[in-house]
Amino acid sequence: MPTPLPISGRPIRLGVVGLGQISELVLPTYARPEIEVIGLCDLDPARQQRWGRVFPNALRTADLAELLRTDADVIDVLVPTPAHGAVVTQVLEAGFHVQVQKPIARSLEDADAMLAVAGGTGATLRVLEDYLFYPPLVQLHDVLESGELGPPTGVHMKIVNTGRGGWDIPESSFRWQFEQARDGRGMLVFDHGWHQLAIAHWLFGPIRRIFGWIGSTQVAPDIAPDITLDAPSTLVWEHDNGVRATLDILPAPDTYFRSDYYTGDERVEVTGTHGFVRCNRISARGIQEPSVVLYRDGETRSFHALDDAPPDAFAASAAHGVATFRDPDVAPLLDGDTAGAILTALLTALESSARGQPLDVPRD
Ligand SMILES: NC(=O)c1ccc[n+]([C@@H]2O[C@H](COP(=O)([O-])OP(=O)(O)OC[C@H]3O[C@@H](n4cnc5c(N)ncnc54)[C@H](O)[C@@H]3O)[C@@H](O)[C@H]2O)c1
């Protein structure tokens, strides 16, 4: 059975399975007194060594079953999305709490299986969605909550995918993404667009109807004509509360954006009855404008001093994770059921694109 919560009087014992690219942002946030990293699992010994140097007392293994024989309280699942279903289910069945990277799963069947096991053991299933902790988006959320802009009426979001700037990502991190894209779950709409749907759900609640219009662009037509990106794409949807949303995902492969992490230009602009509030960047540094700007009644207000780099979001997410397991009054910001609703909306958008018509998002 999972460790009874809350955990108090000692650090949370954490194991991690999957030590690839995203661990570069997740694992540094675990070097804190409330967490003891006791196990590191990856099929690749080089990745075990890389993180074993940071957490020298942790077990290193390529065998998940060995990690699951430790006395960890929580297991972080950072393996490729297509493996989430099998790995998370195995971890839950072994009696651990779980934190899993977004998207919760590649299919509703996988997500439902996880939720059923978590429900049976009473485990906490927390989906790691750093965008909900990104300080400029938290500021935007707070502005809307304050009522200063009146009731929200709509949101415009944009992802511009660039091929230049940011960190060097190993080819292996792309391989499973292109494999996963073969059945329509592309890197830009499914893997990245998940973040934007999660933001929308967090701000405005459930999505009732959605339309996806998903395009395709060859990445390197001369040498690999069969490798395509799922853009230009547009998603349009409506929330239960009437707020309408547009997400444009555009390829701009020759555009340079400065970034120490993932690159690309992302914007989120919410219009209310009295004005708008806009988040000007998320992954990349963008152009040098304040990360959040608000307009109301002929005046603008800018937020210049927010912590607005990706590690700030991951640090805040880790702090909330600690609170989730230590404070009985704190629940996951993105729990399994909510993540399941986001996945349902996203998969409905893919289906609507294939059918060429907007669709109602199914409900349980
Ligand atoms: N929050 C974000 O902004 C963000 C960004 C990137 C990726 N992600 C998510 O993080 C997850 C991982 O993505 P990534 O880019 O780090 O992938 P990656 O390919 O870089 O790393 C995956 C790692 O998992 C290991 N692995 C695979 N199967 C395993 C198994 N059965 N047991 C042990 N180790 C195994 C691989 O050896 C590899 O080191 C995905 O779900 C992805 O969507 C989130």
The ligand as an ORCA input file, in Angstrom:
! r2SCAN-3c Opt
* xyz 0 1
  N       7.065     19.487    -19.128
  C       7.664     19.674    -20.271
  O       7.786     20.800    -20.699
  C       8.201     18.485    -21.011
  C       9.241     18.669    -21.939
  C       9.777     17.537    -22.545
  C       9.272     16.281    -22.304
  N       8.241     16.139    -21.430
  C       7.667     14.804    -21.170
  O       8.595     14.039    -20.423
  C       8.566     12.666    -20.838
  C       9.954     12.237    -21.262
  O      10.379     13.035    -22.349
  P      11.953     13.248    -22.640
  O      12.021     14.312    -23.682
  O      12.706     13.415    -21.376
  O      12.318     11.832    -23.300
  P      13.785     11.240    -23.528
  O      13.682     10.307    -24.673
  O      14.792     12.352    -23.597
  O      14.087     10.448    -22.184
  C      13.394      9.284    -21.814
  C      14.323      8.427    -20.952
  O      13.575      7.318    -20.472
  C      14.395      6.161    -20.542
  N      13.504      5.004    -20.601
  C      12.635      4.663    -21.583
  N      11.928      3.566    -21.237
  C      12.364      3.191    -20.006
  C      12.029      2.132    -19.123
  N      11.079      1.236    -19.442
  N      12.688      2.050    -17.945
  C      13.637      2.936    -17.618
  N      14.009      3.970    -18.425
  C      13.376      4.094    -19.602
  C      15.246      6.368    -21.789
  O      16.437      5.599    -21.735
  C      15.520      7.872    -21.725
  O      16.710      8.194    -21.025
  C       7.507     12.605    -21.954
  O       6.280     12.209    -21.409
  C       7.418     14.030    -22.447
  O       6.166     14.362    -23.009
  C       7.717     17.216    -20.769
*
